[in-house]
Amino acid sequence: MPPQTLEARPGRWLWTCRAGFEPHLFEELAWASAEPRLLGEALVESEGQQELAPAFARQGSRVVASFSDEEPEALATAVAQAVAALPPPAPLVLQAFTPDTPQGNALAAQAEALRDAVRGLLPASRLLEDAERAREAGARLVTLCVAPGVTFVGVVHAREALSLAPGGRRRMRRAGESPSRAAMKLEEALDGLPFEPGRGDVCVDLGAAPGGWTQRLVTRGAKVIAVDPARLMPELASNPRVRHVQESAFAFAPEEPADWLFCDMAWRPLEVAQLLAKWGRRGWASHLVANIKLPMKDKNPILLRVRHTLTEDGGWKGLTVRQLYHDRDEVTVTAHRR
Ligand SMILES: C[S@@+](CC[C@H](N)C(=O)[O-])C[C@H]1O[C@@H](n2cnc3c(N)ncnc32)[C@H](O)[C@@H]1O
C-alpha cells in the first residue's frame, strides 16, 4: 500500500472497492490487461476499457482531474472549473464519496461540504438532483472522491455506472426498519436489475433460512418455495405463500419451472455453481440471483470457474458478477435464460 494516496492520471479510470479487496480488484484488472496501479486504500486506477465491469469494484469513473493539498475554497473552485469544462448537454449528477476505510470515513463531512460548495458554483441548469432518474435522463455522474491527501474528480455515464450510489455505497436502511444484512443484500441485488420479481411470480429460494430473502420476496407479492434443511422464521413457516422444503438444495427438483431462482446457500462456490448450472440447463428458472461465498484467499481463479460453469455449462446469459456494498467475502451474480 502506498504510504500516501497517489494522484490518478487524467483519462485513466478510478475504481473504489471494499477495504482489503484491493489485491483482488488489482488482479482482475491486470488479467484484463488494464494496467492497474494501486493508489491507496480502497482505490485502484487502471486503463479504461469498453465493458470493463470488475467484480470487486463498487464504482468506477474516468478521471478528469485530481488535486492535492488545496485549501477548501480553492479546491471547490478548481473542481467546479473541471466539472464546468465537461462537454454539454448531458445533465450532471454531482456525488461525493470517500474511500470506505476508517481514514476515508473521517473525511465524510469534508466530502459533503466540497460537493455542496461545487454545486453552488455551477449553473443549476446543468445539474440533476435525483440520482435515481440519472439513467433515464441520459445523465453523467460526476464523482468527487475525497481521499486522504488527494481529491479526485471522475465522470461516468449513468447507464454504464456500476452503481448510482456515491462510491457504490448503497445504504438501505429506511426509517423504522431493521432488515437483516441478508435482506439488504437481496434488495441491493434487485436494485441493479431492469425488472424485479412481483405479484404471482414463483420464486425458488435455495438456502432460504432463516428467511430474510423469502420475506422480501413474499412482501413483493411472490410465491416462494424455500429450500433449506434449517428452520424458517415462524411467521414465514405459516405463511400461505411460502412452501418450506426442508431438505438439501442438491436433492431438490421443482415440479414445474419457476420464474426466479434465488440462492444464498452457505456452501462451496464451485458446487453451488454446478447446481445453478443444472437449473439453467434444465430450464428450471428464467432469472437467477445468487450470492456466491468466497472465503478463500485466491478468489479470482474460483470466480473465473464460477463464470465459466454458469455460462458454458448452464447456458445462463447476461451474467453480472459484483461484490455489492452489503457483500462481505462474497459476490452477487445475476443472469437470465433468454
Ligand atoms: C446465509 S444463510 C441464508 C440466509 C437467507 N438468505 C436469509 O435471508 O435469511 C445460508 C443458508 O444456507 C443453508 N444451506 C447450506 N447448505 C445447504 C444445502 N445443501 N441446501 C440448502 N440450504 C443449505 C444453511 O442452512 C443456511 O440457512
The ligand as a MOL file (V3000), in Angstrom:
LIG
                    3D

  0  0  0     0  0            999 V3000
M  V30 BEGIN CTAB
M  V30 COUNTS 27 29 0 0 0
M  V30 BEGIN ATOM
M  V30 1 C -26.5170 -17.1310 4.7160 0
M  V30 2 S -27.7240 -18.2850 5.1520 0 CHG=1
M  V30 3 C -29.0510 -17.7820 4.1380 0
M  V30 4 C -29.7300 -16.5500 4.6230 0
M  V30 5 C -31.0270 -16.2740 3.9030 0
M  V30 6 N -30.8190 -15.8410 2.5360 0
M  V30 7 C -31.8320 -15.2080 4.6010 0
M  V30 8 O -32.0840 -14.1690 4.0080 0
M  V30 9 O -32.2470 -15.4580 5.7390 0 CHG=-1
M  V30 10 C -27.1510 -19.7300 4.4010 0
M  V30 11 C -28.1110 -20.9060 4.4490 0
M  V30 12 O -27.6290 -21.9040 3.5530 0
M  V30 13 C -28.1760 -23.1090 4.0280 0
M  V30 14 N -27.5580 -24.2420 3.3440 0
M  V30 15 C -26.2960 -24.7240 3.4370 0
M  V30 16 N -26.1660 -25.8370 2.6740 0
M  V30 17 C -27.3780 -26.0540 2.1010 0
M  V30 18 C -27.8840 -27.0400 1.2130 0
M  V30 19 N -27.1230 -28.0460 0.7680 0
M  V30 20 N -29.1650 -26.9310 0.8240 0
M  V30 21 C -29.9520 -25.9410 1.2660 0
M  V30 22 N -29.5330 -24.9910 2.1020 0
M  V30 23 C -28.2610 -25.0450 2.5260 0
M  V30 24 C -27.9200 -23.0400 5.5250 0
M  V30 25 O -28.7600 -23.9460 6.2130 0
M  V30 26 C -28.2480 -21.5700 5.8000 0
M  V30 27 O -29.5660 -21.4500 6.2810 0
M  V30 END ATOM
M  V30 BEGIN BOND
M  V30 1 1 1 2
M  V30 2 1 2 3
M  V30 3 1 2 10
M  V30 4 1 3 4
M  V30 5 1 4 5
M  V30 6 1 5 6
M  V30 7 1 5 7
M  V30 8 2 7 8
M  V30 9 1 7 9
M  V30 10 1 10 11
M  V30 11 1 11 12
M  V30 12 1 11 26
M  V30 13 1 12 13
M  V30 14 1 13 14
M  V30 15 1 13 24
M  V30 16 1 14 15
M  V30 17 1 14 23
M  V30 18 2 15 16
M  V30 19 1 16 17
M  V30 20 1 17 18
M  V30 21 2 17 23
M  V30 22 1 18 19
M  V30 23 2 18 20
M  V30 24 1 20 21
M  V30 25 2 21 22
M  V30 26 1 22 23
M  V30 27 1 24 25
M  V30 28 1 24 26
M  V30 29 1 26 27
M  V30 END BOND
M  V30 END CTAB
M  END
